[in-house]
Amino acid sequence: MIRVMTEKDIRSVRQIALASWGETYSSLFPDEVLVDWFERNYSSAMLCKQIEKTNMFVVEQNEQIVGFASFTQVDEDGDSELTALYISPKHTKQGLGTSLVEKGVETLQTKGHNLYVYVESVNLTARSFYEKLGFHLLEEFDEYFEGYPTTTAQYVLPLKTPTLI
């Protein structure tokens, strides 16, 4: 079941994010950098702000939260961004990530034109996932994550298909 995230879900969401970040990025960045970033960006206060200002959804199995996604509100250009999508490592490969993206697209497509997502270029699993969902690679660019060089891939998914005249 997918539903809107509430403050009651913060503890579970933090646990999923921490497990996913550790599994995905521990080989790219030092542990202390990941922990510091996580504590700033996934604090209870920050998650409360995200619940208030973004479209956050959780997915449950057997009354347990096993994944979540966060989508920004549609901006004045009609764009939105998928800022987080994490599934508990024990629950991957079950279609839950796809279902969360579909829920976000369903919520955004009446107002938005494009959904963007940014992925570490070396994260081939995530890149393949988004490409299978119809996201298109726009560009790759170098940047810094907490002072460490990295390369990011930017993808876009059109939310509305233009009609032919």
N, C-alpha and C positions, 0 to 999 in steps of 0.2 A: 504494500500500500504506500502510495506517495501522498504526502500532505505538506502543508506549510509548516515551517519550523517555528517553534515557540521557545521561550526562555527555559522551559523545563528540559529542552533537548540539548542545552549547551554542554553539559558534561559528556554526553555520548559523542557529540560532534567533535569536541576537543580530542577525545580518545581516538576517534577514527582518523582525524587529520594528523595527529602525532604519529600514529602507526604507519599511515600512508606516506607521509613525508620522510620518515626514517627509512622505510623500505625503498623509496624511489630516489632520494637525493643524498643518502649518506655517503655514497661513493664519489659524489661531486663536490661536496662542501664539508668542511670540518663540523663535527658534532656540535661544538659550542656555538658556532654561527647559526646552525639550524635551530638549536634550542632557544637562543636569544631572539631570532626572528619569529619563531613560533609563539613565544611568550608575549611578544608585542602584538602580533596579528591575530592570535586566537585566544586572547584573554577574554574573560566573561564580559567585560565592558565593551570590547571591540565587537564581539559577537552580538551583543544587545543592539549596538548601533547598526550592524549589518541586517539584523532582523527588521529593524525599523525602516531602513533606507533601501534595501534591496529585495529581490525576490529569492527567498531561501526556502528550499524544499528538503525534506528528509524522506528516506525510503525505509520502511519497516518490514521485518520478517518475524513472525511469531512474537509480536509486540516488542521487538528489539530494533533499535535504529542501527542500520548496517551501512548507510551511506547518506551523502548530502551533496547539494549543489547550490551555488549562489550566482545569481544573474543581476547585473546592474539594471536600474530603471532605464527605459529608452530615453536617450538624450534628444536635444533639439534637431539633430541630423537624422534621427530615426535609428540610431545605433545602440546596441547593448553589448555587454561583455559577459562571458561566462568566466567568473573570477575564481571559482573553486568547484571541483568535482572530485569527490573522494569516496571510494567504496572500501569498507573494511577488507583487509587482505584475505580474510577467510571467506569472503563472499564475492570475489571477483569472478568474471566469466559466467555470470548468470543473467546478463542483460539488464542489470540494475542501472548501470551508468547510462545506457541507451535510454531507458525509461525516464531517468531524471532529465536528460537533455530534451527528450520529447516533451516533457511537462513544461520545461522552460520555454521552448519554442512555441508551444500552444498558448502560453501565457503572454508572450511578447509579440506574436505575429500580427495581432490586430492593430498594434501601434508602431511596430518597428519594421525596419528594412533589412538590417544586417546584424548578425550575431558574430562577435569576434571572440577568439580564444588565443592565448599565448602559451606556448609550450617550450620547455627546454629542448633544443634541437636534438640532443642526444637521447631524449626520452622517446625511443622508437615505438614503444608500446602505445603511448598516448597519441603519438602522431598517426599511427595506423588506425587507432580507434576513431579519431576525428575524421580522418579521410574516408573511412567506411560509412560514416554518418552523412557524408556529402560536403564537409568543410573543404575549402580550397586554400592551398598555400598561397599567401600573398607575398611574403618576404621572410628572409632570415637576417638577423642583425646582431651585432655584438653589443653587449652591455655588461654592467656589473651587478652582481647580487651580493649585497653586504660586503662590497670591496673585492669580490672575487670575479674574474672575467668569466663570462658565459656567452653562449649564443642562443638566441631565442627565435622560435618560428612563430609567425603570426598567421592565423587561419581565419577565414570568414565563411559564414553560412548565410546565404540570402534567405530572409524570412518571408519574402513575398516574391513570387515569380511574376515578372512583368508580363502583361497581356500584349499579344500582338495585335496591331491595328490593321 
